[in-house]
Amino acid sequence: MSEEKSPWMCHICDYHSTIGEGLVCSECYKITCSEHIATTTALNENNGLYEIKLVCVECQFRKTL
């Protein structure tokens, strides 16, 4: 049985591909290419530990305003 190649598109630059997978932003849950996403840390208020999250540049910019 062969794998189905699902197309995906970056919501920031409209790059699209059927190779590999796009990355999902932890804030807006939209698909993003690797050029427009960064790994960040965020404090989890429930347990007091820091978690690693992927956040797109659009959400990062929104936080600075």
CHARMM-style PDB file with segment names, atoms N, HN, CA, C and O in Angstrom:
ATOM      1  N   MET     1       0.837  -1.172   0.000  1.00  0.00      PROA
ATOM      2  CA  MET     1       0.000   0.000   0.000  1.00  0.00      PROA
ATOM      3  C   MET     1       0.886   1.241   0.000  1.00  0.00      PROA
ATOM      4  O   MET     1       1.779   1.351   0.840  1.00  0.00      PROA
ATOM      5  N   SER     2       0.665   2.164  -0.909  1.00  0.00      PROA
ATOM      6  HN  SER     2      -0.061   2.074  -1.591  1.00  0.00      PROA
ATOM      7  CA  SER     2       1.499   3.349  -1.009  1.00  0.00      PROA
ATOM      8  C   SER     2       0.952   4.478  -0.147  1.00  0.00      PROA
ATOM      9  O   SER     2      -0.249   4.566   0.110  1.00  0.00      PROA
ATOM     10  N   GLU     3       1.867   5.339   0.291  1.00  0.00      PROA
ATOM     11  HN  GLU     3       2.842   5.267   0.082  1.00  0.00      PROA
ATOM     12  CA  GLU     3       1.466   6.485   1.097  1.00  0.00      PROA
ATOM     13  C   GLU     3       0.851   7.557   0.211  1.00  0.00      PROA
ATOM     14  O   GLU     3       1.318   7.805  -0.901  1.00  0.00      PROA
ATOM     15  N   GLU     4      -0.189   8.181   0.710  1.00  0.00      PROA
ATOM     16  HN  GLU     4      -0.568   7.980   1.613  1.00  0.00      PROA
ATOM     17  CA  GLU     4      -0.817   9.271  -0.030  1.00  0.00      PROA
ATOM     18  C   GLU     4      -0.040  10.546   0.252  1.00  0.00      PROA
ATOM     19  O   GLU     4       0.260  10.844   1.409  1.00  0.00      PROA
ATOM     20  N   LYS     5       0.288  11.295  -0.778  1.00  0.00      PROA
ATOM     21  HN  LYS     5       0.044  11.053  -1.717  1.00  0.00      PROA
ATOM     22  CA  LYS     5       1.006  12.551  -0.625  1.00  0.00      PROA
ATOM     23  C   LYS     5      -0.013  13.685  -0.567  1.00  0.00      PROA
ATOM     24  O   LYS     5      -0.621  14.045  -1.575  1.00  0.00      PROA
ATOM     25  N   SER     6      -0.183  14.231   0.612  1.00  0.00      PROA
ATOM     26  HN  SER     6       0.312  13.938   1.431  1.00  0.00      PROA
ATOM     27  CA  SER     6      -1.151  15.306   0.801  1.00  0.00      PROA
ATOM     28  C   SER     6      -0.475  16.655   0.614  1.00  0.00      PROA
ATOM     29  O   SER     6       0.560  16.914   1.228  1.00  0.00      PROA
ATOM     30  N   PRO     7      -1.032  17.507  -0.211  1.00  0.00      PROA
ATOM     31  CA  PRO     7      -0.445  18.835  -0.383  1.00  0.00      PROA
ATOM     32  C   PRO     7      -0.700  19.710   0.850  1.00  0.00      PROA
ATOM     33  O   PRO     7      -1.714  19.561   1.530  1.00  0.00      PROA
ATOM     34  N   TRP     8       0.234  20.620   1.123  1.00  0.00      PROA
ATOM     35  HN  TRP     8       1.058  20.741   0.570  1.00  0.00      PROA
ATOM     36  CA  TRP     8       0.073  21.570   2.201  1.00  0.00      PROA
ATOM     37  C   TRP     8       0.582  22.927   1.727  1.00  0.00      PROA
ATOM     38  O   TRP     8       1.352  23.001   0.770  1.00  0.00      PROA
ATOM     39  N   MET     9       0.155  24.007   2.396  1.00  0.00      PROA
ATOM     40  HN  MET     9      -0.471  23.947   3.174  1.00  0.00      PROA
ATOM     41  CA  MET     9       0.547  25.347   1.991  1.00  0.00      PROA
ATOM     42  C   MET     9       0.798  26.203   3.226  1.00  0.00      PROA
ATOM     43  O   MET     9       0.016  26.181   4.176  1.00  0.00      PROA
ATOM     44  N   CYS    10       1.885  26.952   3.206  1.00  0.00      PROA
ATOM     45  HN  CYS    10       2.521  26.970   2.435  1.00  0.00      PROA
ATOM     46  CA  CYS    10       2.236  27.861   4.297  1.00  0.00      PROA
ATOM     47  C   CYS    10       1.262  29.041   4.299  1.00  0.00      PROA
ATOM     48  O   CYS    10       1.041  29.653   3.254  1.00  0.00      PROA
ATOM     49  N   HSD    11       0.683  29.367   5.440  1.00  0.00      PROA
ATOM     50  HN  HSD    11       0.862  28.870   6.289  1.00  0.00      PROA
ATOM     51  CA  HSD    11      -0.290  30.456   5.509  1.00  0.00      PROA
ATOM     52  C   HSD    11       0.374  31.830   5.490  1.00  0.00      PROA
ATOM     53  O   HSD    11      -0.326  32.841   5.422  1.00  0.00      PROA
ATOM     54  N   ILE    12       1.696  31.893   5.547  1.00  0.00      PROA
ATOM     55  HN  ILE    12       2.264  31.072   5.602  1.00  0.00      PROA
ATOM     56  CA  ILE    12       2.391  33.180   5.524  1.00  0.00      PROA
ATOM     57  C   ILE    12       2.905  33.516   4.127  1.00  0.00      PROA
ATOM     58  O   ILE    12       2.660  34.613   3.624  1.00  0.00      PROA
ATOM     59  N   CYS    13       3.616  32.580   3.498  1.00  0.00      PROA
ATOM     60  HN  CYS    13       3.815  31.689   3.907  1.00  0.00      PROA
ATOM     61  CA  CYS    13       4.231  32.886   2.196  1.00  0.00      PROA
ATOM     62  C   CYS    13       3.574  32.149   1.035  1.00  0.00      PROA
ATOM     63  O   CYS    13       3.998  32.319  -0.108  1.00  0.00      PROA
ATOM     64  N   ASP    14       2.556  31.339   1.294  1.00  0.00      PROA
ATOM     65  HN  ASP    14       2.212  31.201   2.223  1.00  0.00      PROA
ATOM     66  CA  ASP    14       1.844  30.562   0.276  1.00  0.00      PROA
ATOM     67  C   ASP    14       2.714  29.527  -0.427  1.00  0.00      PROA
ATOM     68  O   ASP    14       2.351  29.051  -1.503  1.00  0.00      PROA
ATOM     69  N   TYR    15       3.856  29.171   0.161  1.00  0.00      PROA
ATOM     70  HN  TYR    15       4.150  29.558   1.034  1.00  0.00      PROA
ATOM     71  CA  TYR    15       4.656  28.071  -0.372  1.00  0.00      PROA
ATOM     72  C   TYR    15       3.832  26.796  -0.242  1.00  0.00      PROA
ATOM     73  O   TYR    15       3.205  26.562   0.792  1.00  0.00      PROA
ATOM     74  N   HSD    16       3.830  25.978  -1.279  1.00  0.00      PROA
ATOM     75  HN  HSD    16       4.339  26.169  -2.119  1.00  0.00      PROA
ATOM     76  CA  HSD    16       3.076  24.734  -1.214  1.00  0.00      PROA
ATOM     77  C   HSD    16       3.927  23.584  -1.736  1.00  0.00      PROA
ATOM     78  O   HSD    16       4.814  23.767  -2.571  1.00  0.00      PROA
ATOM     79  N   SER    17       3.632  22.388  -1.220  1.00  0.00      PROA
ATOM     80  HN  SER    17       2.912  22.239  -0.543  1.00  0.00      PROA
ATOM     81  CA  SER    17       4.417  21.221  -1.570  1.00  0.00      PROA
ATOM     82  C   SER    17       3.629  19.956  -1.259  1.00  0.00      PROA
ATOM     83  O   SER    17       2.677  19.978  -0.479  1.00  0.00      PROA
ATOM     84  N   THR    18       4.033  18.871  -1.870  1.00  0.00      PROA
ATOM     85  HN  THR    18       4.807  18.853  -2.504  1.00  0.00      PROA
ATOM     86  CA  THR    18       3.510  17.553  -1.516  1.00  0.00      PROA
ATOM     87  C   THR    18       4.620  16.712  -0.897  1.00  0.00      PROA
ATOM     88  O   THR    18       4.400  15.556  -0.536  1.00  0.00      PROA
ATOM     89  N   ILE    19       5.818  17.294  -0.773  1.00  0.00      PROA
ATOM     90  HN  ILE    19       5.997  18.233  -1.066  1.00  0.00      PROA
ATOM     91  CA  ILE    19       6.958  16.606  -0.180  1.00  0.00      PROA
ATOM     92  C   ILE    19       7.061  17.013   1.286  1.00  0.00      PROA
ATOM     93  O   ILE    19       7.058  18.201   1.609  1.00  0.00      PROA
ATOM     94  N   GLY    20       7.149  16.045   2.148  1.00  0.00      PROA
ATOM     95  HN  GLY    20       7.151  15.080   1.885  1.00  0.00      PROA
ATOM     96  CA  GLY    20       7.256  16.340   3.570  1.00  0.00      PROA
ATOM     97  C   GLY    20       5.946  16.849   4.138  1.00  0.00      PROA
ATOM     98  O   GLY    20       4.879  16.669   3.551  1.00  0.00      PROA
ATOM     99  N   GLU    21       6.049  17.485   5.284  1.00  0.00      PROA
ATOM    100  HN  GLU    21       6.916  17.631   5.761  1.00  0.00      PROA
ATOM    101  CA  GLU    21       4.871  18.001   5.956  1.00  0.00      PROA
ATOM    102  C   GLU    21       5.131  19.435   6.386  1.00  0.00      PROA
ATOM    103  O   GLU    21       6.270  19.804   6.670  1.00  0.00      PROA
ATOM    104  N   GLY    22       4.095  20.232   6.434  1.00  0.00      PROA
ATOM    105  HN  GLY    22       3.169  19.932   6.203  1.00  0.00      PROA
ATOM    106  CA  GLY    22       4.205  21.562   7.009  1.00  0.00      PROA
ATOM    107  C   GLY    22       4.206  21.441   8.524  1.00  0.00      PROA
ATOM    108  O   GLY    22       3.852  20.397   9.072  1.00  0.00      PROA
ATOM    109  N   LEU    23       4.599  22.502   9.190  1.00  0.00      PROA
ATOM    110  HN  LEU    23       4.886  23.350   8.745  1.00  0.00      PROA
ATOM    111  CA  LEU    23       4.635  22.513  10.647  1.00  0.00      PROA
ATOM    112  C   LEU    23       3.435  23.285  11.172  1.00  0.00      PROA
ATOM    113  O   LEU    23       2.996  24.245  10.539  1.00  0.00      PROA
ATOM    114  N   VAL    24       2.907  22.887  12.301  1.00  0.00      PROA
ATOM    115  HN  VAL    24       3.265  22.107  12.815  1.00  0.00      PROA
ATOM    116  CA  VAL    24       1.701  23.508  12.857  1.00  0.00      PROA
ATOM    117  C   VAL    24       2.094  24.465  13.972  1.00  0.00      PROA
ATOM    118  O   VAL    24       2.843  24.100  14.878  1.00  0.00      PROA
ATOM    119  N   CYS    25       1.592  25.682  13.903  1.00  0.00      PROA
ATOM    120  HN  CYS    25       0.984  25.979  13.167  1.00  0.00      PROA
ATOM    121  CA  CYS    25       1.828  26.687  14.938  1.00  0.00      PROA
ATOM    122  C   CYS    25       1.045  26.310  16.201  1.00  0.00      PROA
ATOM    123  O   CYS    25      -0.119  25.917  16.121  1.00  0.00      PROA
ATOM    124  N   SER    26       1.680  26.429  17.345  1.00  0.00      PROA
ATOM    125  HN  SER    26       2.625  26.748  17.410  1.00  0.00      PROA
ATOM    126  CA  SER    26       1.034  26.103  18.623  1.00  0.00      PROA
ATOM    127  C   SER    26       0.026  27.162  19.060  1.00  0.00      PROA
ATOM    128  O   SER    26      -0.785  26.912  19.951  1.00  0.00      PROA
ATOM    129  N   GLU    27       0.069  28.338  18.445  1.00  0.00      PROA
ATOM    130  HN  GLU    27       0.729  28.542  17.721  1.00  0.00      PROA
ATOM    131  CA  GLU    27      -0.835  29.427  18.826  1.00  0.00      PROA
ATOM    132  C   GLU    27      -2.086  29.472  17.947  1.00  0.00      PROA
ATOM    133  O   GLU    27      -3.205  29.473  18.462  1.00  0.00      PROA
ATOM    134  N   CYS    28      -1.904  29.508  16.623  1.00  0.00      PROA
ATOM    135  HN  CYS    28      -0.995  29.507  16.205  1.00  0.00      PROA
ATOM    136  CA  CYS    28      -3.045  29.664  15.709  1.00  0.00      PROA
ATOM    137  C   CYS    28      -3.443  28.356  15.032  1.00  0.00      PROA
ATOM    138  O   CYS    28      -4.484  28.288  14.380  1.00  0.00      PROA
ATOM    139  N   TYR    29      -2.628  27.325  15.182  1.00  0.00      PROA
ATOM    140  HN  TYR    29      -1.782  27.380  15.712  1.00  0.00      PROA
ATOM    141  CA  TYR    29      -2.884  25.991  14.615  1.00  0.00      PROA
ATOM    142  C   TYR    29      -2.954  25.975  13.091  1.00  0.00      PROA
ATOM    143  O   TYR    29      -3.630  25.126  12.510  1.00  0.00      PROA
ATOM    144  N   LYS    30      -2.258  26.911  12.440  1.00  0.00      PROA
ATOM    145  HN  LYS    30      -1.709  27.600  12.911  1.00  0.00      PROA
ATOM    146  CA  LYS    30      -2.200  26.936  10.979  1.00  0.00      PROA
ATOM    147  C   LYS    30      -0.897  26.295  10.517  1.00  0.00      PROA
ATOM    148  O   LYS    30       0.092  26.275  11.250  1.00  0.00      PROA
ATOM    149  N   ILE    31      -0.908  25.772   9.295  1.00  0.00      PROA
ATOM    150  HN  ILE    31      -1.711  25.788   8.700  1.00  0.00      PROA
ATOM    151  CA  ILE    31       0.263  25.132   8.702  1.00  0.00      PROA
ATOM    152  C   ILE    31       1.248  26.200   8.234  1.00  0.00      PROA
ATOM    153  O   ILE    31       0.860  27.201   7.631  1.00  0.00      PROA
ATOM    154  N   THR    32       2.530  25.967   8.523  1.00  0.00      PROA
ATOM    155  HN  THR    32       2.845  25.154   9.013  1.00  0.00      PROA
ATOM    156  CA  THR    32       3.580  26.927   8.199  1.00  0.00      PROA
ATOM    157  C   THR    32       4.807  26.176   7.698  1.00  0.00      PROA
ATOM    158  O   THR    32       5.074  25.056   8.134  1.00  0.00      PROA
ATOM    159  N   CYS    33       5.554  26.789   6.782  1.00  0.00      PROA
ATOM    160  HN  CYS    33       5.337  27.699   6.427  1.00  0.00      PROA
ATOM    161  CA  CYS    33       6.805  26.180   6.313  1.00  0.00      PROA
ATOM    162  C   CYS    33       7.891  26.386   7.369  1.00  0.00      PROA
ATOM    163  O   CYS    33       7.721  27.169   8.303  1.00  0.00      PROA
ATOM    164  N   SER    34       8.982  25.688   7.212  1.00  0.00      PROA
ATOM    165  HN  SER    34       9.120  25.052   6.453  1.00  0.00      PROA
ATOM    166  CA  SER    34      10.057  25.750   8.206  1.00  0.00      PROA
ATOM    167  C   SER    34      10.740  27.116   8.258  1.00  0.00      PROA
ATOM    168  O   SER    34      11.385  27.440   9.255  1.00  0.00      PROA
ATOM    169  N   GLU    35      10.610  27.911   7.217  1.00  0.00      PROA
ATOM    170  HN  GLU    35      10.086  27.647   6.408  1.00  0.00      PROA
ATOM    171  CA  GLU    35      11.211  29.250   7.188  1.00  0.00      PROA
ATOM    172  C   GLU    35      10.458  30.242   8.064  1.00  0.00      PROA
ATOM    173  O   GLU    35      11.040  31.237   8.497  1.00  0.00      PROA
ATOM    174  N   HSD    36       9.194  30.000   8.332  1.00  0.00      PROA
ATOM    175  HN  HSD    36       8.722  29.192   7.980  1.00  0.00      PROA
ATOM    176  CA  HSD    36       8.360  30.967   9.046  1.00  0.00      PROA
ATOM    177  C   HSD    36       7.867  30.460  10.400  1.00  0.00      PROA
ATOM    178  O   HSD    36       6.807  30.870  10.873  1.00  0.00      PROA
ATOM    179  N   ILE    37       8.631  29.579  11.014  1.00  0.00      PROA
ATOM    180  HN  ILE    37       9.492  29.246  10.630  1.00  0.00      PROA
ATOM    181  CA  ILE    37       8.259  29.070  12.333  1.00  0.00      PROA
ATOM    182  C   ILE    37       9.514  28.993  13.192  1.00  0.00      PROA
ATOM    183  O   ILE    37      10.605  28.729  12.688  1.00  0.00      PROA
ATOM    184  N   ALA    38       9.353  29.221  14.470  1.00  0.00      PROA
ATOM    185  HN  ALA    38       8.466  29.435  14.879  1.00  0.00      PROA
ATOM    186  CA  ALA    38      10.489  29.181  15.395  1.00  0.00      PROA
ATOM    187  C   ALA    38      10.118  28.357  16.622  1.00  0.00      PROA
ATOM    188  O   ALA    38       8.950  28.258  16.997  1.00  0.00      PROA
ATOM    189  N   THR    39      11.127  27.776  17.230  1.00  0.00      PROA
ATOM    190  HN  THR    39      12.076  27.856  16.926  1.00  0.00      PROA
ATOM    191  CA  THR    39      10.938  27.036  18.468  1.00  0.00      PROA
ATOM    192  C   THR    39      11.084  28.017  19.629  1.00  0.00      PROA
ATOM    193  O   THR    39      12.083  28.730  19.729  1.00  0.00      PROA
ATOM    194  N   THR    40      10.089  28.046  20.494  1.00  0.00      PROA
ATOM    195  HN  THR    40       9.277  27.467  20.413  1.00  0.00      PROA
ATOM    196  CA  THR    40      10.117  28.931  21.652  1.00  0.00      PROA
ATOM    197  C   THR    40       9.793  28.126  22.910  1.00  0.00      PROA
ATOM    198  O   THR    40       9.350  26.980  22.832  1.00  0.00      PROA
ATOM    199  N   THR    41      10.019  28.738  24.056  1.00  0.00      PROA
ATOM    200  HN  THR    41      10.379  29.668  24.120  1.00  0.00      PROA
ATOM    201  CA  THR    41       9.637  28.109  25.314  1.00  0.00      PROA
ATOM    202  C   THR    41       8.552  28.954  25.961  1.00  0.00      PROA
ATOM    203  O   THR    41       8.551  30.181  25.852  1.00  0.00      PROA
ATOM    204  N   ALA    42       7.644  28.289  26.624  1.00  0.00      PROA
ATOM    205  HN  ALA    42       7.645  27.293  26.712  1.00  0.00      PROA
ATOM    206  CA  ALA    42       6.547  28.972  27.311  1.00  0.00      PROA
ATOM    207  C   ALA    42       6.316  28.296  28.655  1.00  0.00      PROA
ATOM    208  O   ALA    42       6.393  27.073  28.774  1.00  0.00      PROA
ATOM    209  N   LEU    43       6.035  29.102  29.651  1.00  0.00      PROA
ATOM    210  HN  LEU    43       5.972  30.095  29.554  1.00  0.00      PROA
ATOM    211  CA  LEU    43       5.784  28.581  30.985  1.00  0.00      PROA
ATOM    212  C   LEU    43       4.373  28.023  31.069  1.00  0.00      PROA
ATOM    213  O   LEU    43       3.405  28.709  30.739  1.00  0.00      PROA
ATOM    214  N   ASN    44       4.260  26.781  31.510  1.00  0.00      PROA
ATOM    215  HN  ASN    44       5.046  26.224  31.779  1.00  0.00      PROA
ATOM    216  CA  ASN    44       2.962  26.159  31.736  1.00  0.00      PROA
ATOM    217  C   ASN    44       2.530  26.531  33.151  1.00  0.00      PROA
ATOM    218  O   ASN    44       3.156  26.117  34.127  1.00  0.00      PROA
ATOM    219  N   GLU    45       1.463  27.308  33.257  1.00  0.00      PROA
ATOM    220  HN  GLU    45       0.954  27.645  32.464  1.00  0.00      PROA
ATOM    221  CA  GLU    45       1.002  27.793  34.557  1.00  0.00      PROA
ATOM    222  C   GLU    45       0.502  26.662  35.456  1.00  0.00      PROA
ATOM    223  O   GLU    45       0.551  26.788  36.680  1.00  0.00      PROA
ATOM    224  N   ASN    46       0.030  25.576  34.882  1.00  0.00      PROA
ATOM    225  HN  ASN    46      -0.009  25.474  33.888  1.00  0.00      PROA
ATOM    226  CA  ASN    46      -0.521  24.464  35.669  1.00  0.00      PROA
ATOM    227  C   ASN    46       0.540  23.703  36.452  1.00  0.00      PROA
ATOM    228  O   ASN    46       0.333  23.360  37.616  1.00  0.00      PROA
ATOM    229  N   ASN    47       1.688  23.437  35.806  1.00  0.00      PROA
ATOM    230  HN  ASN    47       1.856  23.716  34.860  1.00  0.00      PROA
ATOM    231  CA  ASN    47       2.699  22.634  36.488  1.00  0.00      PROA
ATOM    232  C   ASN    47       4.000  23.382  36.765  1.00  0.00      PROA
ATOM    233  O   ASN    47       4.896  22.829  37.403  1.00  0.00      PROA
ATOM    234  N   GLY    48       4.126  24.624  36.301  1.00  0.00      PROA
ATOM    235  HN  GLY    48       3.399  25.074  35.782  1.00  0.00      PROA
ATOM    236  CA  GLY    48       5.312  25.426  36.564  1.00  0.00      PROA
ATOM    237  C   GLY    48       6.522  25.062  35.739  1.00  0.00      PROA
ATOM    238  O   GLY    48       7.621  25.539  36.020  1.00  0.00      PROA
ATOM    239  N   LEU    49       6.351  24.219  34.715  1.00  0.00      PROA
ATOM    240  HN  LEU    49       5.458  23.831  34.487  1.00  0.00      PROA
ATOM    241  CA  LEU    49       7.459  23.808  33.856  1.00  0.00      PROA
ATOM    242  C   LEU    49       7.403  24.548  32.528  1.00  0.00      PROA
ATOM    243  O   LEU    49       6.338  24.976  32.082  1.00  0.00      PROA
ATOM    244  N   TYR    50       8.565  24.690  31.905  1.00  0.00      PROA
ATOM    245  HN  TYR    50       9.430  24.343  32.267  1.00  0.00      PROA
ATOM    246  CA  TYR    50       8.620  25.301  30.585  1.00  0.00      PROA
ATOM    247  C   TYR    50       8.387  24.231  29.522  1.00  0.00      PROA
ATOM    248  O   TYR    50       8.877  23.107  29.635  1.00  0.00      PROA
ATOM    249  N   GLU    51       7.635  24.598  28.492  1.00  0.00      PROA
ATOM    250  HN  GLU    51       7.237  25.511  28.400  1.00  0.00      PROA
ATOM    251  CA  GLU    51       7.348  23.691  27.384  1.00  0.00      PROA
ATOM    252  C   GLU    51       7.918  24.272  26.099  1.00  0.00      PROA
ATOM    253  O   GLU    51       7.970  25.489  25.925  1.00  0.00      PROA
ATOM    254  N   ILE    52       8.340  23.400  25.212  1.00  0.00      PROA
ATOM    255  HN  ILE    52       8.297  22.411  25.354  1.00  0.00      PROA
ATOM    256  CA  ILE    52       8.828  23.823  23.902  1.00  0.00      PROA
ATOM    257  C   ILE    52       7.644  23.880  22.950  1.00  0.00      PROA
ATOM    258  O   ILE    52       6.864  22.932  22.853  1.00  0.00      PROA
ATOM    259  N   LYS    53       7.518  25.012  22.241  1.00  0.00      PROA
ATOM    260  HN  LYS    53       8.152  25.781  22.319  1.00  0.00      PROA
ATOM    261  CA  LYS    53       6.412  25.197  21.303  1.00  0.00      PROA
ATOM    262  C   LYS    53       6.936  25.724  19.976  1.00  0.00      PROA
ATOM    263  O   LYS    53       7.957  26.409  19.927  1.00  0.00      PROA
ATOM    264  N   LEU    54       6.230  25.400  18.907  1.00  0.00      PROA
ATOM    265  HN  LEU    54       5.401  24.843  18.946  1.00  0.00      PROA
ATOM    266  CA  LEU    54       6.503  25.968  17.593  1.00  0.00      PROA
ATOM    267  C   LEU    54       5.522  27.107  17.372  1.00  0.00      PROA
ATOM    268  O   LEU    54       4.310  26.909  17.459  1.00  0.00      PROA
ATOM    269  N   VAL    55       6.039  28.309  17.086  1.00  0.00      PROA
ATOM    270  HN  VAL    55       7.023  28.470  17.015  1.00  0.00      PROA
ATOM    271  CA  VAL    55       5.193  29.479  16.908  1.00  0.00      PROA
ATOM    272  C   VAL    55       5.579  30.154  15.596  1.00  0.00      PROA
ATOM    273  O   VAL    55       6.758  30.396  15.339  1.00  0.00      PROA
ATOM    274  N   CYS    56       4.577  30.458  14.766  1.00  0.00      PROA
ATOM    275  HN  CYS    56       3.619  30.261  14.975  1.00  0.00      PROA
ATOM    276  CA  CYS    56       4.837  31.100  13.472  1.00  0.00      PROA
ATOM    277  C   CYS    56       5.203  32.571  13.682  1.00  0.00      PROA
ATOM    278  O   CYS    56       4.946  33.134  14.746  1.00  0.00      PROA
ATOM    279  N   VAL    57       5.802  33.186  12.667  1.00  0.00      PROA
ATOM    280  HN  VAL    57       6.011  32.728  11.802  1.00  0.00      PROA
ATOM    281  CA  VAL    57       6.231  34.579  12.781  1.00  0.00      PROA
ATOM    282  C   VAL    57       5.049  35.529  12.944  1.00  0.00      PROA
ATOM    283  O   VAL    57       5.188  36.579  13.572  1.00  0.00      PROA
ATOM    284  N   GLU    58       3.904  35.183  12.395  1.00  0.00      PROA
ATOM    285  HN  GLU    58       3.792  34.330  11.885  1.00  0.00      PROA
ATOM    286  CA  GLU    58       2.719  36.025  12.538  1.00  0.00      PROA
ATOM    287  C   GLU    58       2.287  36.099  14.006  1.00  0.00      PROA
ATOM    288  O   GLU    58       1.979  37.182  14.503  1.00  0.00      PROA
ATOM    289  N   CYS    59       2.260  34.987  14.686  1.00  0.00      PROA
ATOM    290  HN  CYS    59       2.510  34.107  14.282  1.00  0.00      PROA
ATOM    291  CA  CYS    59       1.889  34.963  16.108  1.00  0.00      PROA
ATOM    292  C   CYS    59       2.970  35.599  16.973  1.00  0.00      PROA
ATOM    293  O   CYS    59       2.655  36.239  17.976  1.00  0.00      PROA
ATOM    294  N   GLN    60       4.238  35.436  16.604  1.00  0.00      PROA
ATOM    295  HN  GLN    60       4.494  34.916  15.789  1.00  0.00      PROA
ATOM    296  CA  GLN    60       5.324  36.080  17.342  1.00  0.00      PROA
ATOM    297  C   GLN    60       5.201  37.603  17.232  1.00  0.00      PROA
ATOM    298  O   GLN    60       5.392  38.316  18.217  1.00  0.00      PROA
ATOM    299  N   PHE    61       4.887  38.093  16.046  1.00  0.00      PROA
ATOM    300  HN  PHE    61       4.732  37.514  15.246  1.00  0.00      PROA
ATOM    301  CA  PHE    61       4.743  39.517  15.825  1.00  0.00      PROA
ATOM    302  C   PHE    61       3.531  40.054  16.583  1.00  0.00      PROA
ATOM    303  O   PHE    61       3.585  41.149  17.141  1.00  0.00      PROA
ATOM    304  N   ARG    62       2.456  39.302  16.606  1.00  0.00      PROA
ATOM    305  HN  ARG    62       2.412  38.412  16.152  1.00  0.00      PROA
ATOM    306  CA  ARG    62       1.235  39.699  17.298  1.00  0.00      PROA
ATOM    307  C   ARG    62       1.490  39.889  18.791  1.00  0.00      PROA
ATOM    308  O   ARG    62       0.903  40.775  19.411  1.00  0.00      PROA
ATOM    309  N   LYS    63       2.361  39.065  19.371  1.00  0.00      PROA
ATOM    310  HN  LYS    63       2.838  38.345  18.867  1.00  0.00      PROA
ATOM    311  CA  LYS    63       2.670  39.172  20.795  1.00  0.00      PROA
ATOM    312  C   LYS    63       3.466  40.435  21.126  1.00  0.00      PROA
ATOM    313  O   LYS    63       3.389  40.928  22.251  1.00  0.00      PROA
ATOM    314  N   THR    64       4.222  40.962  20.176  1.00  0.00      PROA
ATOM    315  HN  THR    64       4.284  40.562  19.262  1.00  0.00      PROA
ATOM    316  CA  THR    64       5.043  42.141  20.438  1.00  0.00      PROA
ATOM    317  C   THR    64       4.244  43.424  20.362  1.00  0.00      PROA
ATOM    318  O   THR    64       4.722  44.461  20.822  1.00  0.00      PROA
ATOM    319  N   LEU    65       3.054  43.397  19.804  1.00  0.00      PROA
ATOM    320  HN  LEU    65       2.665  42.554  19.431  1.00  0.00      PROA
ATOM    321  CA  LEU    65       2.254  44.621  19.686  1.00  0.00      PROA
ATOM    322  C   LEU    65       1.543  44.964  20.964  1.00  0.00      PROA
ATOM    323  OT1 LEU    65       0.830  45.966  21.024  1.00  0.00      PROA
TER     324      LEU     65
END
